[in-house]
Amino acid sequence: MTGQFLPFFILFSLIILHEAGHAAAARLFGWKFRSVTLLPFGGKLEFEECLDRPFREELIVTLAGPFQHLVMGMIAFLFLKEWIYYPLLMHLNIQLLLFNLLPLWPLDGGRCIFLLFGKFLPFLSAMEQVLLISAMGLAVSFFVMTVWFTFNLQFMFVLSYVALSCYVQWKTRFILQEQFWLERWKMKKQHDDVITLTVNSHDALYEVLKKIKKGSSIIIVIKQQEKTVGVLTDQLALQGFFKKGWRQKPVITLLQN
């Protein structure tokens, strides 16, 4: 609409290369694509069964996008310095790199924080903490843009999209948690990191499953009056949840069936 065709073409090309970096890394690890969406201000890739992948895989896939900007910057510096649009290319490239590394969900920086929190916190808690950090970051960003800098419609639009994504993620976080559990159960994968979890025999199965972390298998030790009455794997607990529909039944029910 404004006639800025070449700048838009450069920006869109950088976005495509960014998403191609994520896609190439995901393909390397055998991830299955669900959808690829390109937007005027960024891109979005969705994968099947990617919620319980090894930490190293997820980190490489997440950082592969920003890494493309470093490669493009190096190529431009070596071969395109005489091009009239070289300053614009470098400006947009650095801008996209820094923006994607902001600690906001669903940007790459926010996803890296989620991975880091996921090593120490249960899945739902890690997601909630990242979304709270994102909300604070968005509030600061909107304030800074409004008070200290000239109003930038494009940047405000992008921040609004990020805010909407955070809101949707917050509203659907319990569904996402169950998708994570379902993926763990379907893949039947034993992680190298095994955690022992001690629970009371009368704890609800749903509450026990809420303590599962990304990238870690759990051994559930069931105690009754300080006495161990049974031991379960997370696979057996998830089977009771999905196959038998037990949500609020005591976890000791799994030992009786």
Secondary structure, DSSP 8 states (H G I E B T S, - for coil): --S-HHHHHHHHHHHHHHHHHHHHHHHHTT-EEEEEEEETTEEEEEEES-SS--HHHHHHHHHHHHHHHHHHHHHHHHH-TTSTTHHHHHHHHHHHHHHHTSS-TTSHHHHHHHHHHHTTS-HHHHHHHHHHHHHHHHHHHHHHHHHTS---HHHHHHHHHHHHHHHHHHHTHHHHHHHHHHHHHHHT---SEEEEEEEETTSBHHHHHTT--TTEEEEEEEEETTEEEEEEEHHHHHHHHHTS--SSSBGGGGG--
